[in-house]
Amino acid sequence: MSRPTLEVADIVRAAGNRFWEGHKSHLAWAHRKVLDAIVRCRTAALGGHRDKCIRCGHLTASYNSCRNRHCPKCQGNVRAKWLAARSAELLPVPYFHIVFTLPHELSALVLQNKRLLYDLLYRASAATMLELARDPKHLGADIGFLGVLHTWGQNLEHHPHVHYIVPAGGLTLDGSRWINSSRRFFLPVKRLSRVFRDDFCGQLRELFNQDRLQFHASLRQLASPDAFSHFLGQLGQKDWVVYAKPPFGGAEHVLNYLARYTHRVAISNHRLVAFENDRVSFRWRDYAHGGKNKVMTVSADEFLRRFLLHVLPKGLVRIRHFGLFANRRRETALSCCRQLLGTAPGTDHPETDNLMRCPVCTGTMSVIERVTGAQLYFCSDQGPATPQRCSIDSS
C-alpha cells in the first residue's frame, strides 16, 4: 500500500493545540498524551536508527515510532505477529463472526465510565455465549472464542461493540468429544440479544447500587435511584443488536479484518481525503444505506473530538480470550480439540517471522546504529536533522 499524502498527525499539528485550549476543561491528560505522541511519531524528537541488510548491504535510516496504541502509524509489526499467532491457533472447522453492540442510549454513560462499562460489555456478552452454548437445548458444549473491542463506527462517532470469532462447535461438557454446530446457525440471535441485554442491565444496576458509576453534566439527572431505574426500564424494552453469521471467506478473512484494528484505533491515514480551510474530509462506509462508500467533511475541531472519543483507559485490554481459549487453559484446550478433530498443531498456519525486510533483496535488515532525539537536535544547525546526517560511532 502506498504512503498516504495526509496523516492524522498533520491535522493534530495544525489544530491540536487550539482544540486542547478550547476543550481541556472536559478532557483528560491521557488525551493530551495521545495528541503529543501522534505529533512526535517518526520525527527527530524521538530519535532514529540506521539499518543494514545482512545480505546485500543496503542501508536505510528511519525515525523511531511513538508506539502509542492510538497512533495510526504504529504497531504494524506487533499486529503482524498477533495475526500469525492467532492464525496458528485456528481449528479445522467453520467459524462464526458474532458482534454484540450497545444501544446508542448508553453511549454518554459509557464515555463517562469507560473502564467499568467496556469491561462489562465484555463480561456480559461472553457470559451470554458461554451460557447458551452449554444449554442442551442449543449446543450443549463448552466453547472458546476471541474478542476484539471496537468503540467507533465508520463516521468516527462513539459506537461500542465487541467482535467475536467463534469455532462452529465445542467440546462436550466432559471433554470427551467434539460437537459440531450447524454451518449456517450457531446460537439463536434473538435469545443471545435478550440474555445479553438482561445480563448487562442487571450488572449495570449492581454498579449503580455500589455507587461506582459517575454522572457528569447532562447525566447528573440519572444519579437518582428513580431516574436510573426508569432509564434501565427503557433500555430493557429495546431489542439490542447482535449480529451472528458465518464469516464470508472463512475465519482467516475475519482475522485479517480484525487485525487492521487490534492494535490501532478509530481511523487509518489512508481514509483521509483532504484537509483544507480547517475542514477534514475522510472516507466512510454508510452501512445504513447498503454499505455505500461516501466522503464526510467536518471541521478540524469536530474531527479531533470524534477521534479522542476512542482514547482508552490506561491498561484496558482490548483483545480477550474466553472459555476454552482463556489464557489459563488455551494451550491444553487447543491440543484436546485438535486431537478430537484429527489434526496436528500448526501444520496449516505456520507462524511467520517478525523481521524487517530489505526493500531491495528481501533479506533481513539489522540495526547498526541508534541516534537519540538530543543528538538529532544538536546537529540540526547543519540542515534538516536525519539519522543519516547525524551519524555517531556505534562501535
N, C-alpha and C positions, 0 to 999 in steps of 0.2 A: 504494500500500500504506500502511495506517495506521501510525502510530508505535507501536512496541512499548511495553507498560507495564513490562516488565522488561528489563534490559540486563546483559550480562556485566560492565559497569563497576559495577553495583550489588553484584554478588557479590564483585568484587575489593575494593571499598571496605570491605565488611563482613568479609571473611575473608582478604584478600590478605596483610596484614602477619603475621597469625598463621600462615598457611601458609608464608610465607617464613622466619619464625623457626624453624619446626619442620622444614623440609626444606632449608635453604640449604646444608647441607654437601654435598649432591649436586646442587645447581642451579648454573647459570652466571649471570654478571652479565647476560647477554642476557635471561634470564628476568625479572630484576628490572626491566630497562628496559621490557619489554613490559607488565608489570603497572602500572608508573608511567605509561606512555603512555596506557593504556586509562582509568585513573582521571582523568587530566588532560584527556582529549579532550573538546572542546566545553564547556570550563569557563572561568571567568575566568582561570585560571592561564596559559592560552595566549593571552590577548588575544582581540580580536574585530574585527569590521568592520561598517560600515553600507553598505547598497546602495540604489541608487535606480533605478527603472525609467526608461529614457530615453524611453519612450512616454507613460506615464500619470503618472509621478512618484511611484508607490507606494514607500514606504520600508520597509526591513526591517533588522533588526540580528541578528547571529549571532556566536557564539563560534567561534574557529578550531578546526580538527580537528588531531589529532596526526600524521596521515599515516603512522602505523606500519602496515606491511602485515599485522600480526596483529590489528589492531583491527577489530571487527565494524562500526563506524560509518564507516570511512574508505574512500577510494579509489573512491568511486562514479563520479566524473567520469572518472578515469583508466580505469576499467573500461568505461564507455560509449564512450570514444574508441577503446579497444582493439577492442571489438566492431565498431564501424563500420569500422575499418581492415581487420580480418580478413574481414568480410562483403564488402568491396570486392574482396578477392582470390579469392573463391570462383569456381571454374570451372564451366561449364555441363554438369556430369556428376554422376552419383550419387556419394555419399561413404559411406565406411565408418567406423564407430566401433570402434576397437580398443583394448583395455585389457590391459596387462601388469601382473601382480601378483606381488609377492614372497611366498614362503611364510611362514607365521607363525613358523616356527623361526628365521628370520633377524631377527626384529623387534628383539631385545635387542642384537644385534651392530650393526644399522643405527643404533639410537639412540645407541650409543657412538662411531659413526663416520659421522655424518650426511653431512658434506660429501663424503667419499670414496664412500660407498655409494649415496647418491642420484644422484650423478654416474654411478656405474657402472650403476645401473638404467637411466638414460637411454641411456648408450652401448651397453649390451648389447642393449636392446630395439630401438633404432633400427638398429643394425648388422644385427640379425636380419631386420628387414623389408626393408632395402636389399639384403641378400644374396639372400634368397629371391625378391624381385621381379625381380632381374636374371637369375635362373636360367631358361633357355629352357624347362625342364620346367614352369614355373609361368607367369610373366607375360612374362619376357624384356624388361624395361623398367626405365628409371630412374624412380623415383617421388619425390614430395615430400610432406611431412606436417608437421603442427603437433602438439606435445605439451604437456600441462599436468600437472605433478606434483601428486598428492594424497597426503597422508600419513595420512589419517584415514578411519575408517568412520563410519556413521551414529551409532554409540554412542560416538564420540569416541576409541575405542581406536586404537592405532597400527596402521595398515593401508596401507603404502606401495605405490602403484601409479601408473602413468602412463596418461593418456587421450590417444589419438591420433585426429586427424581426417585421413582419407586419401582423396584422389580415387580413384574406381574406374578406375584406369588409369595410364598413364605414357608417357614418350617412349621410342621405340626407342633402342638404345644409341648409334646415330649421330645421333640427334636429328632424323631426317627425317620422322617421322610419329608420331601419337598411337595408342597401343594401348589399347582398352577391355578392362577385365576384365568378368567376369560381374557382373550387377547383384545376384546372390544370393551370390556367392562371390568373395573376393578372393585370399587365400592360405590354404593348409591349416593349420588351427588346431593340430593335433597336431604338425605339423612346426615351426610357429612356437614352440610350447611347448618342444620338445626342444632346438632350436637356441639359444633364449634361455637355457634352464637351463644347457646346456653352456658357452655363452659366458660367462655370469655367473660360474659356479663356476670356470671356468678363470682368469678375470681376478681373482677373489677369491683364488685360490691364489697368483697372482703378487704381489698386495698383501701377503699373509702372508709370502711369501719375501723381500720387500723390507723387512719389518719396519715396515710403515706402518699396521697395524691396532692399535687399542687394545683392551685386555681388562681390565675392572674388575669388582670384586665377584664375582658368581656366574659370570662369564665367564672368570675367571682360569685355570680349568682348560683352556680352549681354547687357551691360549698355547703349549702344547707341540705340536711338529710331528705327533706320533702322534694326539693328541686332535683336532687340527684336520683332519687327513686323514680321520679317522673321521667327523667332522661333515660334511665335504664329501661323503663317500660316502653318508651318509644323505640329504642333500639331492638327490644325483644319482639316487636311487631313487624320488623323488616325481614325480608329474605336476604341473608348475607350471601355474597358471591363466592362460590367455589367452582373452579374450572378443573375438569378432570378428563383428559383424553390421552390416547396413546400418542407419543411424540412422532410427528412427521419426520421420517428419515432415521428413526431409531434413537436410542439413548445417547449415542455419541453426538448426534445433531443437537440435542438439548444441552449436553455438557458443553459443547462449543459455544452455544448461545449464552449460557450462564457464565462461561469463563470470561466473556467480554466485560462482565460486571462484578465478578467476585472480588477483585482487588482494585476496583475503581468505583467512582460514584457519579451518578446523575447524567453526565453528558461527555462524549468524546470530542476532541478538537475537530474531527472530520465532519461533524454535524454542523459546525459553524459555517455560515454563508457569507456574512458581511458585518462590519462594524463601522457605521457611518453616521455622522451627525448625532452622536451619543445614543445611537439605537443599534441593537443587536438583532440579527436575523439568523435563525437556525432551522434546520430540517427536523420535521417530526412526522410521525405516522398517526393519522386520525383513525383509531380503531372503532370509534363510534359511527363512522361512515365508511365502512368497508375497508379499513386499513389504507386509505389513500395517503400518498406522500404529499406533504404540504410544507410551506415555509411560514414560520411565525416570526413576527418582528415586535420587539418590546424595548423599552428604554433600558439603558445600561444598569440603572438602579434596580429595575424590576428583574432583570436577568440575574444580577448578583443576589437579590433577595431570594429568588427561587433556588439558585444554586446552593446557598448557605442553609436552606431548609434541611438539606440532606447531610449536614455535618453530624457525625455520630459521636456519642459519648465515648470518652477515652476507655479503651479496653473492651468495648462491646464486641462480642463475637458475631460476625455476620454469617459465617458458614458453620453449620452444625450438623451432626450426625445423630440419628435416633434409632431406637430398637436394636435390631441385630447389628447395625452398623455404628452403634455408640462406641466411643473411643475405647472404653474398657473391655469391650467384647468383640470388636470388629474383626480382628485377625482370626480368632477362633471360629466365629460365626461364618466368615467367608470360606474358610477351609472346609467346614462342615457342609456348607451349601454346594461348593464345587465337588466335593466327594459324592454327594447325593445326586448331583446333576451329571456326574461323569466327566468332568473337565479338569485339566491341570491349571494351576495358578499362573497367570501372567503370560500364557502362551499366545494369546491373540492380541494382547495390548502391551507390548514391552515398553517400559519407561524410557523416554528419550533423555539425552543429557541436557544440561542447562548451561553449556559453554557458549561464549560469544564466538561467532564465526567470522572468518576473514571475508570481506566483500569481494576479494579478487579470486581466491582459490578455495574458499570454504574451510580452510584449515583453522586450527584453534588459535584464538588471539590470547596473548598473555600480557598482563600489566607489567610494564618495565619501569614505570616512574609515576609517582603521585605528586601533585602540586597543590598546596593549600591555597585557600582564598587570600590569605595575607601575602603570600609570595606573588600571586597574580596582581594584587593591588599595588605592590611596590615596584613592579616592572611596567605598570600601565603608562608611565610617562614616556615610554618608547613607542607608544602606539596602542592599538587595541590589545587588551590582555587575553592571551590564549595559552593553553597548556604547552603548545609547541614553542611559542616565543619565550615563555618564562621557564625554560628548562633548568633543572637542577641536577646535581650529580647524584645518581641513585645508587652508587656503589657503596 
